[in-house]
Amino acid sequence: MELGILRGIAGFRWAASAWIALVVALNRDKLERPWLAWLLVGAAFVLTAVVAARLRTRPSAASTPGLVAAELGIAVALSLGGGWAYQGGNAFSNTLALGSPWVLASVLTVGVVYGTWAGAGAALLLGAARVGAAFANGARDFDSGQWLSLLSTTVIFVLAGVLAGRVTELLRRAESEVAAARAREDVARTLHDGVLQTLAVIERRTDDPTLSRMAREQERDLRAYLFDVGPTAERGGAADVGPALRAAAARFEGAYGGRVQVLLAPDLPHLPTAVADALSGAVGECLTNAGKHGGAGQVTVYVEPDGSGVACSVRDDGAGFDLAAMRAGIGITRSIRGRVEEIGGRVEFDSRPGAGTEVLLWLP
Amino acid sequence: MVAVRVVLADDHPVWRSGVRTDLGDGFDIVAEAGTTDEAIAAINELAPDLVVCDLHMPGGGGIKVAQSCGEQTSIVILTVSEQERDLLDAVAAGAVGYLVKSTPGPELRAAIQRAAAGEPVFSPALAALVLGEFRRMSKQATGSSPLSDREREVLQLVARGYAYKDIGERLFISPKTVENHVRNILAKLHLSRKQELIRYAVEHGIE
C-alpha cells in the first residue's frame, strides 16, 4: 500500500526532473553558474533513477533513511542553489526556484515514510532554504509581497507534507485493521475445525458429568468469542439479545446442571434496549423456575420476530405443575409477568404435572 | 434385520471412529471418506442407504455431497455449530437433516436410525433456520411456494422443542402426518432454492 504511494511519487519525480531540466535549459541566458544548475539537475535525475530502480527490484530498500535523507538534501540544494546559479536580481523571478515540483516530491516522500510531523518539518526546512536562496541571490530587504510569496511556498509545502503523512497513517491503519480481521478469521477457522471439535468429542464421549460440563462451558465461551464479535451489543438504542440470553443459559447450566439450547431466528432484529432487557430478565426467571421447581434437564429457548415485536418460547422437560393451583396465587410467575407486562407484553403458561412447562412471551 | 449400509465422511479420523463406535450393530459402514471427492466417489460406487457427512470438509463439504448425491441416498449432515447458514444450504441442497456433533452417543444413534427409516431428522435449531428462510423468501416475494399455516405451526413447535409425537397430540394429527408435513417443508425449501437459482440465472443472463 505504502509502496503504491511511493511508486506514484516516483512517477511524479520523473516528470518533475524533466521539468526542471527544461526550465534550466530555457533560462540558460540568465545563469551565472550554469555548471551548478546542471550539477543539481543531474543529482535530481540520479536520485530519481536510483529510487525508481529500487522500487522495481528491491522495494524494501526504496525508502531507507539514507535515501530519504539524500532526497531531502538534494531538494535543499536545489532550493538554495538557485540563488547562486542565477544572476543577481532573479530572487523573485519565477525561474529562481530551481526545482519546486521536485522539492514538493521530497516533502511528500518524507511525509509518507516518517509521518505528519516529519513531513511538516521537511517543508519548513525547504521553506527556509527558499528564503536562503533569495539572500544568496543578493536580495536583502523584502517587501511584504515578497515575504508573502516566500511564505506561501512554505505553507503549500507544509500542507502537502502534513497531508501526505496523515493520508498514509490512515491507509496504514485501515490496512492493519483488514489484516487483523483476516487473522481473526484464520484463527476462527482453525479453532472451529480443531478446538471446537475436540471439545465436542470430550463433551460427548466422557461419562464424567463435571468434565462434560466444563467442555460445554468452554465450547460456549469460545463460540461466543468467535461469533459474537463486533459492536453488535448496542447500536442506536437497539441491542442484540443473544449474548444476554446465552449468559442466562450458562447461569442455569452452572446452577442446575441441565442443558439449555438458545435458538434465535436468523432474521431476529436488534431489539430496543428496554425490550431486550425485559426479555432476557423474563427468560432468566423462567429458567430459574425450570431448574428450581421443575428440576428440568433440557430447556429450549426460541425467539422469533412476530409482527412488529418478538415471540419467545421457553420450554422445559421438568416436572410441570398444575395451572389451576398457580392461578390460585402462588407467586412463581409474578416476576415474569411483571417484567413483560410493564413494557406492554403478555405471557402465557402451558403446563401439566409430569409434562414439562412452556412459557410463551410476546413483547412489543 | 438387514444392517443399514452407511458411508461415513469426515476429515477428522477421530470423528469417524467415534461415530462408528456409537452406531454399533445394525449399521454396516461400507466406506469411510476423508474428503468430499472421496465421499462422492464412494456413494456412486456403493449406493449406500445412508450417508453421514461432515458439513466442512476439504473440497466443498456436506453442501457439495448433498448437491451431487441428495437424490440418490439419504444424507445426514454432521456439524459442530447449529446456527450456520451453510447448514441451511446443505439441507436446501438435498440433505434430509443434520446432527450436532455434541449430541450424546445414544441420541445420535437413535437419530440416525430414524433417518435410515426415512424420517427427516429435524432439530429445533434447523426448524428455526428454516422458518427464518421462508420469512426471508416471502418478504422478497419471489413467488416461491410459501409455507401453509399448518406447516408453519408444525415448524414452530419443532423449534420450541417438541417431538413429532407431542406435536401430533397438540394438533390432533398422527405423528406420521407431522412427519409428512416436515418432509413437504424440506421439499419446498429444496424447490424454492432451485427456483431462486434459476431466477437468478435468468435475470443475469446465465444459460
HADDOCK unambig.tbl for C-alpha pairs under 7 A between the chains (distance, minus, plus):
assign (segid A and resid 197 and name CA) (segid B and resid 80 and name CA) 6.40 0.50 0.50
assign (segid A and resid 200 and name CA) (segid B and resid 101 and name CA) 6.21 0.50 0.50
assign (segid A and resid 200 and name CA) (segid B and resid 102 and name CA) 4.81 0.50 0.50
assign (segid A and resid 201 and name CA) (segid B and resid 102 and name CA) 6.75 0.50 0.50
assign (segid A and resid 203 and name CA) (segid B and resid 102 and name CA) 6.39 0.50 0.50
assign (segid A and resid 204 and name CA) (segid B and resid 102 and name CA) 5.39 0.50 0.50
assign (segid A and resid 204 and name CA) (segid B and resid 103 and name CA) 6.49 0.50 0.50
assign (segid A and resid 204 and name CA) (segid B and resid 104 and name CA) 5.06 0.50 0.50
assign (segid A and resid 204 and name CA) (segid B and resid 105 and name CA) 6.78 0.50 0.50
assign (segid A and resid 263 and name CA) (segid B and resid 125 and name CA) 6.13 0.50 0.50
assign (segid A and resid 263 and name CA) (segid B and resid 128 and name CA) 6.93 0.50 0.50
assign (segid A and resid 265 and name CA) (segid B and resid 128 and name CA) 5.48 0.50 0.50
assign (segid A and resid 265 and name CA) (segid B and resid 129 and name CA) 6.35 0.50 0.50
assign (segid A and resid 265 and name CA) (segid B and resid 132 and name CA) 5.82 0.50 0.50
assign (segid A and resid 266 and name CA) (segid B and resid 129 and name CA) 6.14 0.50 0.50
assign (segid A and resid 266 and name CA) (segid B and resid 132 and name CA) 5.70 0.50 0.50
assign (segid A and resid 267 and name CA) (segid B and resid 132 and name CA) 5.85 0.50 0.50
assign (segid A and resid 300 and name CA) (segid B and resid 160 and name CA) 6.27 0.50 0.50
assign (segid A and resid 300 and name CA) (segid B and resid 161 and name CA) 5.77 0.50 0.50
assign (segid A and resid 301 and name CA) (segid B and resid 160 and name CA) 6.95 0.50 0.50
assign (segid A and resid 302 and name CA) (segid B and resid 159 and name CA) 6.60 0.50 0.50
assign (segid A and resid 302 and name CA) (segid B and resid 160 and name CA) 5.82 0.50 0.50
assign (segid A and resid 313 and name CA) (segid B and resid 160 and name CA) 6.20 0.50 0.50
assign (segid A and resid 315 and name CA) (segid B and resid 160 and name CA) 6.62 0.50 0.50
assign (segid A and resid 315 and name CA) (segid B and resid 161 and name CA) 6.83 0.50 0.50
